[in-house]
Amino acid sequence: LRVFVEKLFPAIMPYCAVDPETIITVNEVKDDPITLEIGTSLAVIIYELAINALSHAYAEDSPANYLRVISRTEYSKETEKETFSITVRDSGEGIEEDAIETAPSGSGIALVQSLADHIGAQFSYSYSKGTMAKIALEVSDSRPVFA
């Protein structure tokens, strides 16, 4: 996924609603090999979230913006479970609280939710100085994430 995100950023910059020169992109996706099923869905999810940020997040007069994609694997001692997550953050104007619930079918947000459901992941988002969208899935023997 790291290479995908690396190539994605320059490919989608022409779709920015603001001057691409005002956007800093940060790729913090690790080189972990992901299974084909999970990786394909995550690639589409990352694309949808990134293009949504570039198209809608930033104020026209904002001189500095960022788009950051992060992957993490965390182990919980409490639950004794490992979770893999992808987070897409931007410095934009935020997303409505009920965006997932009110998203029309066929929209990017609806597609992200559908793909998250397909791979057994949780899709969440929050707003604090920009939008943070997160896809988290439990790593297990019955549903491997890593190849």
QUIKA-V813147 format. One record per pair of residues at least 24 apart in sequence whose C-alpha atoms are under 6 Angstrom apart, sorted by the first residue. I is the first residue (numbers start at 0). J is the second residue. D is the distance in whole Angstrom. If there is no record, write none. Layout:
BEGIN
i->I j->J d->D
i->I j->J d->D
END
This chain:
BEGIN
i->1 j->28 d->5
i->1 j->29 d->6
i->1 j->30 d->6
i->15 j->53 d->5
i->15 j->54 d->5
i->16 j->54 d->5
i->17 j->59 d->6
i->21 j->62 d->6
i->21 j->63 d->5
i->21 j->64 d->6
i->22 j->64 d->5
i->22 j->65 d->5
i->23 j->65 d->5
i->24 j->65 d->6
i->24 j->66 d->5
i->24 j->67 d->6
i->25 j->67 d->5
i->26 j->68 d->5
i->27 j->68 d->6
i->27 j->69 d->5
i->28 j->69 d->5
i->28 j->70 d->5
i->32 j->145 d->6
i->32 j->146 d->5
i->33 j->144 d->6
i->33 j->145 d->4
i->33 j->146 d->5
i->34 j->144 d->6
i->34 j->145 d->5
i->34 j->146 d->5
i->44 j->111 d->5
i->47 j->107 d->6
i->56 j->91 d->4
i->56 j->92 d->5
i->57 j->91 d->4
i->64 j->90 d->6
i->65 j->89 d->5
i->65 j->90 d->6
i->81 j->137 d->6
i->81 j->138 d->5
i->82 j->136 d->6
i->82 j->137 d->4
i->82 j->138 d->6
i->83 j->135 d->6
i->83 j->136 d->5
i->84 j->134 d->5
i->84 j->135 d->4
i->85 j->133 d->6
i->85 j->134 d->5
i->86 j->132 d->6
i->86 j->133 d->4
i->87 j->131 d->6
i->87 j->132 d->5
i->88 j->130 d->6
i->88 j->131 d->4
i->89 j->129 d->5
i->89 j->130 d->5
i->90 j->128 d->6
i->90 j->129 d->4
i->91 j->129 d->5
i->92 j->129 d->6
i->93 j->126 d->6
i->93 j->129 d->5
i->93 j->130 d->5
END
